[in-house]
């Protein structure tokens, strides 16, 4: 089993951890899926960026997370190493942002325990305090997705293979930014990345057609 494993001693209310995780899973389009008979969260796709998986639990103040990607032949890829680094890097970056959100100090931690105790002097009423917390923000990924999308179209007419690589990188980041406050940029980035790939394939095909007569003359 090749997985990226992270454990953090948080000692924070369970409600806070659950809130941050639900927010992260939603913004990164994770859904509940099956990994070889094992329930796990999954995001991504088979063609553009690969499937990404995640499992987590929180017990006695310790947060435990396991993350991996589906390898080329169906095995597990951890998030280190050179192989698949273009797909691994944005996933690793998103997890680092998640860890920072989980480790943030809470000004009123007792306020996160809503429903687990009563207000002083009125034990029948749960806490109504709202504690502002920092959540995962993928706005930067949305912007990068848009930039990579634009570059993929430009390079489609120059170096098609570079265009395809840029489009794959852009599509991955645009998907991450789809749930951010810059969702419009993320959507535009996805569209431009798809256009970039189509344009690159067309230009590649035209290049081959133009070269065929030359090869015919040689042979």
Phi, psi and omega in degrees: 000117182251097183227152171276124183239133180225133175234132180233129173274105186259318184052046179243161180302143181299325180298323178294312181298317179297320180296313181296319181292317178299321179295316180295314182296321180292313183293335180256013172060035175284143174229157179286132183216188181239132175240096178052047179086000182249123179293135180202158175277143182224144173216172181096195180209170185281334189263307191276314187228354181084162179273135177246138183237157183204140171226147179206157169205162182227121185214128178053041177081002181248125179264130181236131180225140174235131181224145178200171175237154176284122182285174183301322183254023175091359178274191181259135170251130170282186186259015177248171175091166185280324183295124179073021186297330180295328177274327184287322188301310180296328178293316179297319179297321179293325178291322178298322177294322177298315181297321178296321178294322180290328184274355184299144177288143180256126181292332182217073186300328181295338180288343179281346184272043182300131179086355182258359179191169182260163176288146180305129179083354180213072189296347181276352183249130178286165177299138176249005181297137174252118183260116178290129180229157178273125178253171179296130180237113182262025180299322178298321178294323179297317179295318179296323178299320179294316180297313179298324179297316178297315181296326181296324178290319179299313183285345178301330181265358181246297179226094186306321182296322176294322178301316181294318178297316179296321180295319178296316177297316181294320181296319179299314181287326177294322177296319178298324183274001184297332181261011182268179178286354175248045182298329178297318177295321179297317179296316178298321179298318178300313181298316180294324178296318178296317178297320179300318180294315180299315180297320180296318180295319179297313181295323177297315180296318178297322179298319180294317180298322180290331181277340182303314178301325180296315178296326180294323179291325182293316184268000000 
